[in-house]
Amino acid sequence: MAPAERTDVERSLGRRMGGAAGLAALAGLAWVARDVPAALGGRLAGARAERAGRSPQFRDGTFHNQAGTRTMVADPGRNLLRELIFGKQKRRPSTAVPLLRPAKEPATIDTDRELGIIWYGHASALVEIEGYRVLIDPVWSERCSPSAVVGPRRLHEPPVRLEELPRLDAILISHDHYDHLDMATVQELVARQSAPFLVPLGVGAHLDRWGVPAERIIELDWSESHQIGGLTVIATPAQHFSGRGLRRDGTLWSSWVIEGTARKVFYTGDSGYFDGYAAIGAEHGPFDVTLMQIGAYDRAWPSIHMFPEEAVDAHLDLRGGLFIPVHWATFNLALHDWSEPVNRLWAEAKARDVRLAVPRPGERVVVDDPPAVDGWWQAVA
């Protein structure tokens, strides 16, 4: 074969190989993104949209906070992207986060006054109250993202597997952001548990798309409640936003009151500090324990996430007893140091004489006899 002919053959072969590589890349991209459309969830339609339209929180096609808020505040001279990439903050722990596996639990819980909380990491927690078990914002996936290969990745493993969870009586979801509502976790809980999902208005559209039976979806507006035996679960206001794609605020966000005959628990969900906490405390408090968001804050979004000191303000407004921090340690979602939220919280709690427990992921806290705060995270950081 003449040199010119060999060149033509080589070029033809190169084009074919390049085309094959391009097709392979497209196929790989399609495989990676195969679950993304489903993970984005559903949209308001039909009777669900009609009910949302009747909510005092819904107008002009979206849900709103009690007061006007902005998700981002301009900060002249600050480049968030540059800070994200080149910032000097220590946003990950230096060594492995210590995990505790709860002792084997009995099939039933004593129905006396004992109140227990197990924090699994980030906002996921189990409330054991008067014989009932309520799971809050369960996220067991490796990433809080619509994709399994991109997005914030866990900084520690879940301390227990989903199949190791005890029988649940209710599953609460505060809002539809990926670090609080995870498709894979929901689908596994549907298969392994029979408990209903209690969610804010509109979030049922996501659950519908993921195969949750209609009879297991209970959607509540603020101030609405649902009875589970002797337990009352109440949706209460929060100051945040929602959205799993480009569209914002198509579903409601909520904090939650979990009320037994003698014990009460409050969970913030995600929220900025607002005067709604005092109103909730006046109507539903005092609370034996509050589960309070302390992490992922920044001065660029002060209206939608609390700083640790504000979380203490909110706890006192709520007339809370024991303070247990959540929404930290598991996912890297802001620009502060990994341990900063809990360090600031500990200092503020001591200054204001607030009872505090900071469990390791998987550690069970008996609310009436909490472990002393020992600074375990400082060795990790």
PLY file of the C-alpha trace (Angstrom):
ply
format ascii 1.0
element vertex 381
property float x
property float y
property float z
element edge 380
property int vertex1
property int vertex2
end_header
0.00 0.00 0.00
1.33 3.41 -0.98
1.97 5.94 1.84
-0.87 8.17 0.67
-3.25 5.21 0.65
-2.17 4.19 4.15
-2.86 7.71 5.32
-6.38 7.62 3.93
-7.05 4.26 5.61
-5.66 5.50 8.90
-7.79 8.60 8.72
-10.90 6.56 8.00
-10.11 4.20 10.86
-9.47 7.17 13.16
-12.81 8.68 12.28
-14.54 5.38 13.00
-12.72 4.96 16.30
-13.46 8.54 17.23
-17.11 8.04 16.41
-17.19 4.84 18.46
-15.54 6.60 21.38
-18.07 9.41 21.12
-20.95 6.94 21.11
-19.42 5.13 24.09
-19.08 8.43 25.95
-22.69 9.32 25.21
-23.80 5.87 26.32
-21.80 6.25 29.52
-23.28 9.66 30.18
-26.78 8.31 29.59
-26.11 5.44 32.03
-24.79 7.80 34.69
-27.78 10.14 34.30
-30.41 7.42 34.00
-31.98 8.08 37.41
-31.77 11.88 37.32
-35.20 12.55 35.75
-36.94 10.39 38.33
-34.89 11.87 41.20
-36.09 15.34 40.24
-39.51 14.19 41.43
-43.03 15.14 40.43
-44.95 18.39 40.01
-48.17 19.74 41.41
-51.17 18.63 39.38
-54.82 17.74 39.77
-56.30 17.56 43.24
-52.89 18.14 44.83
-52.50 21.43 42.96
-56.04 22.47 43.88
-55.33 21.83 47.55
-52.06 23.78 47.37
-53.92 26.69 45.80
-56.13 26.93 48.89
-53.16 27.22 51.25
-52.53 30.63 52.88
-48.84 30.02 52.04
-49.52 29.67 48.28
-49.93 32.54 45.84
-48.90 33.39 42.30
-48.06 29.74 41.67
-45.56 29.19 44.50
-45.31 28.80 48.27
-44.05 31.70 50.40
-42.57 32.35 53.83
-44.49 34.35 56.41
-42.17 37.29 55.73
-40.38 38.21 52.54
-36.99 36.48 52.28
-34.16 36.13 49.78
-32.22 32.92 49.32
-29.03 34.86 48.45
-27.81 38.25 49.65
-25.39 40.25 47.52
-21.96 40.72 49.10
-19.93 43.20 47.04
-16.32 42.21 46.58
-16.90 38.58 47.51
-16.53 35.77 44.95
-18.29 32.69 46.33
-17.05 30.41 43.54
-13.44 31.44 44.12
-13.89 30.95 47.86
-15.44 27.54 47.25
-12.43 26.40 45.21
-9.54 28.27 46.81
-10.85 29.10 50.29
-8.68 28.16 53.26
-11.52 26.77 55.37
-11.03 23.20 56.64
-14.30 21.84 55.34
-13.64 18.15 55.95
-12.58 16.24 59.07
-8.95 15.10 59.25
-9.77 11.59 60.41
-12.78 9.28 60.34
-15.93 10.48 62.08
-16.61 8.07 64.97
-19.80 6.06 64.54
-21.78 4.21 67.18
-24.10 1.33 66.49
-27.10 1.41 68.84
-27.50 -1.64 71.03
-29.97 -4.23 69.81
-33.38 -2.77 70.51
-36.41 -4.67 71.79
-39.38 -5.23 69.51
-41.34 -2.72 71.58
-40.44 0.40 73.53
-41.53 0.95 77.10
-44.54 3.24 77.06
-43.40 5.16 80.11
-41.95 8.67 79.99
-38.53 7.73 78.56
-37.73 9.77 75.47
-34.85 8.76 73.22
-33.18 10.35 70.19
-30.76 8.63 67.80
-28.94 10.97 65.41
-27.73 9.18 62.26
-25.92 12.16 60.74
-26.91 15.41 59.00
-30.67 15.84 59.61
-31.57 12.13 59.85
-32.73 11.10 63.31
-34.99 8.62 65.06
-37.35 9.86 67.78
-38.50 7.24 70.30
-41.44 8.68 72.17
-44.03 6.91 74.34
-43.79 3.62 72.45
-43.64 5.18 68.97
-40.73 5.54 66.56
-40.61 8.49 64.18
-37.86 8.74 61.55
-36.94 12.26 60.43
-35.51 13.29 57.03
-33.82 9.96 56.21
-30.96 10.20 53.70
-28.85 7.05 53.37
-27.43 7.57 49.87
-23.76 8.27 49.20
-24.56 11.69 47.71
-27.27 14.27 48.34
-27.85 14.89 44.67
-30.08 13.73 41.79
-26.96 11.99 40.45
-25.10 9.06 41.94
-21.75 10.31 40.63
-21.73 14.08 41.20
-22.84 16.24 44.09
-21.96 16.49 47.80
-20.65 13.15 49.07
-20.98 11.73 52.56
-18.17 12.42 55.01
-19.09 9.33 57.04
-21.09 6.17 56.46
-24.57 5.76 57.95
-24.09 4.16 61.37
-26.78 1.57 60.59
-28.18 0.08 57.39
-31.77 0.78 56.45
-32.65 -2.87 56.92
-31.45 -2.61 60.52
-33.92 0.10 61.45
-36.68 -0.98 63.86
-40.33 -0.90 62.89
-41.33 2.70 62.28
-44.64 4.39 63.05
-44.07 7.50 60.92
-41.53 9.04 58.55
-41.35 12.85 58.56
-39.94 14.94 55.71
-39.25 18.64 56.31
-38.85 19.72 52.66
-37.77 18.46 49.27
-34.07 19.41 49.09
-31.78 16.49 48.32
-30.10 16.45 51.72
-33.52 15.89 53.34
-35.47 13.89 50.73
-33.67 11.09 48.91
-35.35 8.94 46.26
-33.36 5.75 46.87
-33.88 5.93 50.64
-37.62 6.54 50.22
-37.99 3.60 47.86
-36.16 1.26 50.20
-38.25 2.41 53.16
-41.39 1.75 51.12
-40.22 -1.82 50.58
-39.04 -2.46 54.15
-41.51 -0.49 56.29
-45.25 0.12 56.42
-45.17 3.55 58.13
-46.83 6.56 56.49
-44.83 9.49 55.15
-45.87 12.84 56.65
-44.79 15.63 54.34
-45.51 19.32 53.66
-47.99 20.23 50.94
-46.86 19.29 47.44
-44.06 16.92 48.47
-46.45 14.04 47.87
-45.97 14.62 44.13
-42.37 13.40 44.47
-43.43 10.38 46.50
-46.11 9.53 43.93
-43.50 9.44 41.18
-41.29 7.17 43.26
-43.99 4.58 43.83
-45.12 5.38 47.37
-48.72 4.12 47.77
-51.26 6.93 48.03
-52.52 5.65 51.38
-49.03 6.10 52.84
-48.74 9.79 51.85
-50.08 12.38 54.30
-49.60 15.99 53.22
-50.00 18.78 55.75
-50.12 22.54 55.61
-48.76 24.62 58.48
-50.87 24.17 61.64
-52.42 20.95 60.34
-51.91 17.75 62.33
-52.16 14.00 61.99
-52.86 11.44 64.67
-50.87 8.20 64.95
-52.37 6.30 67.84
-51.64 8.42 70.90
-49.16 10.58 69.01
-49.97 13.93 67.37
-47.69 15.21 64.62
-48.10 18.88 63.69
-46.64 20.75 60.72
-45.38 24.14 61.86
-43.80 27.07 60.00
-40.20 27.37 58.91
-38.38 30.05 56.92
-36.75 28.38 53.95
-37.48 27.44 50.31
-37.84 24.33 48.16
-36.99 22.87 44.79
-35.21 19.90 43.21
-34.54 21.45 39.79
-34.74 24.85 38.16
-38.20 25.58 39.56
-38.32 27.00 43.10
-40.97 26.81 45.82
-43.39 24.44 44.12
-43.68 22.51 47.41
-43.97 23.68 51.01
-41.26 23.43 53.71
-41.99 22.79 57.38
-40.77 22.33 60.90
-42.45 19.62 63.00
-43.92 19.12 66.45
-44.10 15.53 67.72
-46.41 15.40 70.72
-47.25 12.47 72.95
-49.46 12.47 76.01
-46.60 13.65 78.23
-43.54 14.35 76.04
-42.88 16.81 73.18
-40.20 17.08 70.52
-39.52 19.90 68.05
-37.54 19.64 64.80
-36.58 22.76 62.84
-36.09 21.32 59.38
-34.08 23.96 57.52
-34.87 27.52 58.49
-33.52 30.96 59.08
-34.20 32.58 62.43
-37.64 34.23 62.54
-40.31 35.24 65.03
-42.28 32.10 64.21
-40.23 30.20 66.80
-41.65 32.27 69.64
-45.17 31.70 68.29
-44.58 27.93 68.07
-43.18 27.91 71.60
-46.19 29.82 72.91
-48.69 27.51 71.21
-47.01 24.11 71.51
-44.17 24.41 74.05
-42.45 23.74 76.25
-40.48 20.97 74.50
-38.48 18.25 76.21
-35.96 18.33 73.38
-35.36 20.33 70.23
-33.49 19.07 67.16
-31.97 22.25 65.76
-30.26 23.00 62.44
-26.83 24.49 63.13
-24.74 23.93 59.98
-24.46 25.03 56.34
-24.85 28.73 57.18
-23.25 31.74 55.52
-23.73 35.49 55.52
-24.75 35.11 51.85
-27.93 33.24 52.88
-28.78 34.43 56.41
-32.55 34.26 55.95
-32.79 30.54 55.20
-30.25 28.83 57.51
-29.54 29.73 61.12
-26.14 30.53 62.55
-25.41 28.46 65.69
-26.07 31.41 68.00
-29.44 31.96 66.31
-30.27 28.30 66.84
-29.81 28.88 70.57
-32.10 31.93 70.32
-34.71 29.76 68.58
-34.37 26.99 71.18
-35.06 29.48 73.96
-37.97 30.98 72.00
-39.41 27.48 71.70
-39.04 26.92 75.45
-36.84 23.94 74.74
-35.27 21.67 77.33
-32.39 19.66 75.85
-30.77 20.98 72.65
-29.50 18.38 70.12
-27.78 19.84 67.04
-28.45 18.43 63.57
-27.61 19.41 59.99
-23.86 19.20 60.38
-20.95 16.71 60.10
-22.20 14.56 57.20
-22.26 16.66 54.00
-20.06 19.58 52.99
-22.68 22.19 52.05
-21.17 25.54 53.04
-17.87 27.42 53.29
-17.25 27.24 57.04
-14.89 24.81 58.76
-16.32 21.33 59.35
-16.27 21.71 63.14
-17.13 25.40 63.35
-20.91 25.01 63.83
-20.64 22.79 66.87
-17.74 24.76 68.38
-19.78 27.96 68.16
-22.84 26.17 69.51
-20.98 24.75 72.52
-19.63 28.17 73.44
-23.05 29.81 73.12
-24.84 27.05 75.06
-22.38 27.39 77.96
-22.70 31.17 77.95
-26.50 30.98 78.09
-26.86 27.92 80.35
-28.59 25.79 77.71
-28.64 22.02 78.24
-26.78 20.46 75.31
-26.05 16.98 73.99
-23.76 16.43 70.98
-24.03 12.74 70.09
-21.77 10.88 67.72
-23.63 9.54 64.66
-25.58 6.50 65.81
-25.47 7.39 69.51
-28.74 7.14 71.42
-29.48 10.04 73.76
-31.89 9.52 76.65
-33.31 13.01 76.96
-33.69 12.89 80.74
-30.13 11.60 81.20
-28.04 12.93 78.31
-24.31 12.28 78.00
-21.97 15.09 78.98
-20.57 17.09 76.08
-17.02 15.80 75.63
-15.81 17.61 72.50
-15.35 14.36 70.55
-15.39 16.22 67.22
-12.29 18.25 68.09
-10.04 15.22 67.83
-11.62 14.41 64.46
-11.29 17.95 63.11
0 1
1 2
2 3
3 4
4 5
5 6
6 7
7 8
8 9
9 10
10 11
11 12
12 13
13 14
14 15
15 16
16 17
17 18
18 19
19 20
20 21
21 22
22 23
23 24
24 25
25 26
26 27
27 28
28 29
29 30
30 31
31 32
32 33
33 34
34 35
35 36
36 37
37 38
38 39
39 40
40 41
41 42
42 43
43 44
44 45
45 46
46 47
47 48
48 49
49 50
50 51
51 52
52 53
53 54
54 55
55 56
56 57
57 58
58 59
59 60
60 61
61 62
62 63
63 64
64 65
65 66
66 67
67 68
68 69
69 70
70 71
71 72
72 73
73 74
74 75
75 76
76 77
77 78
78 79
79 80
80 81
81 82
82 83
83 84
84 85
85 86
86 87
87 88
88 89
89 90
90 91
91 92
92 93
93 94
94 95
95 96
96 97
97 98
98 99
99 100
100 101
101 102
102 103
103 104
104 105
105 106
106 107
107 108
108 109
109 110
110 111
111 112
112 113
113 114
114 115
115 116
116 117
117 118
118 119
119 120
120 121
121 122
122 123
123 124
124 125
125 126
126 127
127 128
128 129
129 130
130 131
131 132
132 133
133 134
134 135
135 136
136 137
137 138
138 139
139 140
140 141
141 142
142 143
143 144
144 145
145 146
146 147
147 148
148 149
149 150
150 151
151 152
152 153
153 154
154 155
155 156
156 157
157 158
158 159
159 160
160 161
161 162
162 163
163 164
164 165
165 166
166 167
167 168
168 169
169 170
170 171
171 172
172 173
173 174
174 175
175 176
176 177
177 178
178 179
179 180
180 181
181 182
182 183
183 184
184 185
185 186
186 187
187 188
188 189
189 190
190 191
191 192
192 193
193 194
194 195
195 196
196 197
197 198
198 199
199 200
200 201
201 202
202 203
203 204
204 205
205 206
206 207
207 208
208 209
209 210
210 211
211 212
212 213
213 214
214 215
215 216
216 217
217 218
218 219
219 220
220 221
221 222
222 223
223 224
224 225
225 226
226 227
227 228
228 229
229 230
230 231
231 232
232 233
233 234
234 235
235 236
236 237
237 238
238 239
239 240
240 241
241 242
242 243
243 244
244 245
245 246
246 247
247 248
248 249
249 250
250 251
251 252
252 253
253 254
254 255
255 256
256 257
257 258
258 259
259 260
260 261
261 262
262 263
263 264
264 265
265 266
266 267
267 268
268 269
269 270
270 271
271 272
272 273
273 274
274 275
275 276
276 277
277 278
278 279
279 280
280 281
281 282
282 283
283 284
284 285
285 286
286 287
287 288
288 289
289 290
290 291
291 292
292 293
293 294
294 295
295 296
296 297
297 298
298 299
299 300
300 301
301 302
302 303
303 304
304 305
305 306
306 307
307 308
308 309
309 310
310 311
311 312
312 313
313 314
314 315
315 316
316 317
317 318
318 319
319 320
320 321
321 322
322 323
323 324
324 325
325 326
326 327
327 328
328 329
329 330
330 331
331 332
332 333
333 334
334 335
335 336
336 337
337 338
338 339
339 340
340 341
341 342
342 343
343 344
344 345
345 346
346 347
347 348
348 349
349 350
350 351
351 352
352 353
353 354
354 355
355 356
356 357
357 358
358 359
359 360
360 361
361 362
362 363
363 364
364 365
365 366
366 367
367 368
368 369
369 370
370 371
371 372
372 373
373 374
374 375
375 376
376 377
377 378
378 379
379 380
